[in-house]
Amino acid sequence: MNGKWWTENWWVSEYNFHEEVRKEFHLPAKVEIHDATLRDGEQTPGVVLKKDDKIRVAELLAEIGVDRIEAGMPAVSKDDADAIREIAKRNLGPKIMVFCRAMKEDVDRAVDCGAQGIVLEAPSSVPKLQYQFAGKWTEETLTEAVVETINYAKERGLYVNYFPFDTTRADLPFLKRILTKVTANAKPDSVTVVDTTGSVTPMGMRYLIRQIKQVVDLPLEVHTHNDFGLGTATTFAAVEEGAQVVHCCVNGLGERTGNAALEEIVLGLRVLYGIEFDHFNFGKLRTLTDELQKLSGKRIAENKPVAGILPFTREIGLGMKVLKDYPLAIFPFAPEFVGQNLKIVMGKKSGKESVIMKLEAAGLIASDEQVQEIVKLTKEAGIAKRDWLEDEEFLELARKVIW
């Protein structure tokens, strides 16, 4: 064990930490976690989180140790505003932020709700102005609205994250012009690189952040979506170039294919990059992800990284003994580290070792001949069921052989 790629809680590739790999990284000293589940996550079609649900989620997020909670958008409804107001009143610890448009009325709503900061959205590109906001804004009026809103929010004592959405599809000269004008005439606290449609590659993300750094001398944040299955990877790429805040949602909730998943992001940054978090409670990840499944009504894939039921479920008999003695020989991180448990199931792929382990756990003893017969019957039952056997199904089968 070396304390980086191999600890009591994980064992990953040492090549992640080789100098040749990391020499061109610009990893920040600290990465903050901005959770957007209560705003962007609730934009998942069919998801409705009521006031009490949102308070419960905010409490769990605070308990697990996120730095910021994007608690919603006050303009959406009175219920949303009431929920934000109650969350802010509870002083849970994380900075409470809300989503705003480039208009003073939204800033007033944020202040009225007790928010400490805003995520100020505005389009970032000529295509957006042409197709989505035709006739509403020109480059000049957009810039003016953003500058005025930022300055107004700062006057009202709010932290301002400027969120030029669809950044990764923006025309680069236009993007640079508007970022230059906005940051020259207003003082946002940070700027987010937003991959609204999940359509940038990791290398594309790194290139874009380098380009933005040429005109923006402010902390950068990153907000990605998962349309090509790259939300986590592009977030990591942004951190490699120095992004200091990552936006994410529990279970990867969000529009279309969802946002980068909080549980994947925090675990990957800690384990694969060695970035430490002062107070993050990894052991409560399962509690958080299970609660969001229940409250949202959206079940995650069984093989979903970190939070699914299959990553630590083992049916294959081969290697069962080493799994029992040292799980990290099979898994990249220990199930207990993320609040999970090892689950051994019986079925078509089971072998002698797994049968003996299951029998021992139930206080049963069988001869070698009986074990072989149980293996045979277990495989047959698994094939017939086309699934694994529940423990009671296996034990019923085994008892018939033993007794």
N, C-alpha and C positions, 0 to 999 in steps of 0.2 A: 504494500500500500504506500502511495506517495503523497496523499493529501490533495491531489488535483484530479487526476482521472480515475483514481482507485482509492476509495474510502470504505468505511463500513456500510455506507448507504448506497454507493454506486460503483460501477466498474465500466468505464467507457473507453473509447479509443485514445491512446496516448498521443496519437498524431494530431489531435485537436490542439495540443499545447506545444508542438514543435516550433521552434523559432522560425523555420522556413515558412510555416503556415501562418504564423501570427505577426510576422514582421511588418506587414503593410496594414494591419488593423489600426484603428484609432479608437479603441474601446474607451468609453467614458469611465471615470473613477466610480461613478454610481449610476444606476439605472432606476428610475421611478416607474411604478406600475399605475397606470391610469385605467381604471375599469369603467367601461361604457355599457355594461349590461342593462342598466336601468333606462338607457336611452336608445342606443343603437341595437342592443340585444332585444329590446321590446319591439323593435321594428320588424322582427321576424313575423311573417304572415301568420295570423291566428293566435299570436301571443298577446295576452292582456294581463298585466300585473296590477293588481289593485293596491290601494294605499298601504294596507297592512303587509302585503307581499313585498312591496318595495322597501318598507322599513326593515322587514326580516332579512332581505338580501343585503341591504346596507350594513346591518349589524354583523352578518357573517363575513362580508368583505372587510370590515374593520377588524374583526377578530382574526382573520387570516393574515392581515398586514398589508393591504394595498395602500398606496400613498395618496391616491385621489379617487373619488367616486363622482362620475358624471351622472348626477341623480335624475336627469330628465330634461325636458324642455317645457318651461312654465306655460308657454303660449298654447300648448297642445290642448289642455283642458284644465278646469278647476281642480279636478282630482289630482292631476299631475302636480300642479302648483302646491296643493295641500300636502302631498307626500314629500315633496322637496323641502317644504317649510318644516315639516316635522323631523325629517332626517337631519336638517341643519341644526335644529334646536337641541338635538341629542348630543352634540359635541362628541361624536364617535371617535375622532382622531384623524382620519383622512381628510384632506381638503375637499370640500363639497363644491362641485362645479356644475354648471348647467349649460345647455346648448342654446345659442342665440343666433339670430339673423343680424344683418348689418342695419340695425335700426335702434334708435334710442329707447323705444317702448319695450323692447326685449331686455335691454339692460336694466330698465326700471323694474321689470318683473323679476329679474335675477336678484336685485337688491331687496325687493319686497319679500322674497322667499328666504332671505338670509344666506344666500350662496356666497362663497368666498372668491369665486372666479367664474369666468365664462369661457366656453369654446365658441369662438366667433366664426361662423361659417360664411363663406362667400365663394362664388365660382372663381376658377383660376385660369381660365383659358378662353381663347377666341371661339373654339367649337361650342363650348357651353353657352357663351353669350349669344351665339348665332342660332343654336338649335333649341336649347332649353329655356333661355331667357330672352328670346327675340323681342326687341322693342323695349325691354325693361331697363337695360343698362348699356352704356358704352364703356369703353375702357376708362374714360375720364370720370364718368358719374359713379362707376363701381369703385374706383380708387377713392374718390371723395367720400362715398358712403362708409367705406371701411375705415378710413382715417378718422372721420368724425366719430364713428361708433367706438373705436378703440380709445380715442382721447376722452370721450365721455365716460366710458367704463373706468378708465384709470382715475379720472376725477372723482368717481364715486367709490374709489378704494378697492376695485376688483383686480384680481389677477386675470390677465388676458392671454389666452392662447389663440393666436390667429390660425384659422383652419381653412386654407384655400383648397376646397375639395376638388377631387379629380386631378390632383397635381400631376400624377403619372401620365395623364393623357394631354397635358397642357402643351401648347406651343411654347417652346423654350424661350425665345426672345420676349414674347408677351409675358410669360411667367416672371422672367428676370426683371422686366420693366415694372410690373406691378409690385413685386416684392421690394424692389429698390425704392419706389415711391412711397409705399406704405411705411416701411421701416425708417425712411428719412423724415416723414412727417407725423409719425405716431410712434409710440413706444410700447408695442406688445411685449409681453414677457417671454414669449416663445413662438415658434412657427412650426406647424405640423406639415409633414410630407404625407399626403393623403392618397392612398391607392384605392380609390372609391370602387373601381370595378375589378380589383384583384388581377390586373393585367400587366404587371411589370415582373420581370425576372429578378432574381437576387442581384445579378451583375448590373442590370438596368437600374435598380434601386441605388446601388452604390454610386454609379455614375451620376445619377440625378442629384443625390445629396452633395456630391463634390461640386457640381455645378451651382447648386443653391448656396453653398458656403462661400462662393465667390462674391455674392451680393448681400448675404445676410450674416451679420455678426451677432447672432442670438442663439440661445439653446434651441436645438431641433428636436421635434417629437415625430413619431411615426404612427400611422393608422392604416392598417391593411385589411383587405378582404380576401376571400379564399376561392375565387371563381376558378382558378386553375390548380387549386390545392397547394398554393404557395404562400398562404398568409403568414405562417410561422417562419418560413425560410426568408421571406422578404423583410420581415421584422428583424430577424437576426442580421441580415445584410445591412440594414439601416444602423443597427447598433455597432456593427463592425466599422462603420464610417463615423461613429461618434454620436448618434442619436441618444439623448439622455432620458427620454420618456417614451414608453411604449403603451399604446392604446390596445385594449383587448376586451373580450367578453367571455364570461364563463360558458363552457361547453361550445364555444365558437358560435354562439347565437348571433343573429343578425340577418339582414336582407339577403335574399338569394342563397348563396352557399355560406353566408355568415362571415363573421370577423375572425381575426386571429384569436385562438383559444387561450384564455388566461392560463390554464393549467399547463399547457404545452410551453408557453412563453416563459413562465417563471422557472419551470424545471429545466428547460434547455439553457437559459441564461446562466443558471447556477451551476449545472452539471457539465455542460458542453463548453462553456466559455469561462467558467470560474468566477463569475460576477457574484459577489456576495450581497445579500440583503440583510439589513440590520435586524429585522424583526418579522420575517415572513415565516408563517407556520405551515410548512408543507404537509404535516400530518393531518391537517384539517381539509385538505383539498377534496377528498372523497365526500365529506359531509356537505361541502359547498356545492359540488357538482350534482350530487343526488338531490339536494334541495331545489336546485334550479330546474332539474328535470321534472320534479313534482309540480312546482309552481307554474312553469311555462307550459306544461303538457307536451313538451317536445323531448322524445327519447333520443339519446345519442346512439350511434352505432356501437354494437357490442365490442368491436375491436378498436374503438376510439382510443388513441394514446392517452395514457395517464388515468382517464376517468372510466373507460369501458370495463366490462366484466371479463373480457377475454385476455387482455395482456398478462394476467397472472393466473389464468386457468390452464391446466395442463392435462391433456388426455394421453399423449404419447408416452408409452411405457419406457422407451429408451431414455437413459439418463435420470430416471426417477430417484435413484439412490443419491446421486450427486446433488440433485435438486433439494432433497431433504437435508443434506449435510451443509450445502453452501449454495443458496439460491442465486447468488451473483454469477455463478458459473453459467447460468442459463439466461438470467435477466440482466438488463443494463442498469437497473436500479431496484432496490429492495421494495417489495410491495408495501411494507409498513411505513416506509419513508413518505409515501404519498397517501397514507390512510387506507391502503388496500390490504387484502389478505391473500395468501396463496390458496388456490382451490384446485384440488386434484379430483378429476372426474373420470368415470369409467365408461368405456365404449369400445368401438371397433379397434382403436389404436392402443388399447391397454395391453400391458404385459405382466409378467410374473411379479416384478418388483412393485408395481402399482397395486396389484391385488393383495400382496402381503401387507403393504402399508395401510390399505383400507381396512383389511381384516384386523390388524393390530389396533388401529384407531377405534374399532368397535369392540375390542376385547375378545376377538375370535381367533382361534388357532386352527390351522389346517395342515394336513400332511402335504408333501410335495405332489403326490398324485392328485389330491383334492384341489390344490392350487392350479394345477394344469387344467383340470376339468372346469374350474371356475373361470379361468382365462378363456377357454373355448366358448363357454356359454355366454360370457360377457361380450365377446366379439360378435357372436351370433345375435344377441339381443340388441346390441348397438346398431348392427346392420339393419335389423328388422325395424327398429325405431327410427333410424336415420338421424340419430342425435345421441348425445350422451345420456347415460342412465342417471336418474336421481339417486341419491344415496340409499333411500329405502328400497328402490327397485333393485339395486345391486345387492344389498344385504339380503333381501328376500331370496334372490337367486342363489347367493352364496350359502345361506342357511340350508337350503334344500340339498346341497351337496355335502355339507359338513355333517348334518344330522341325518 
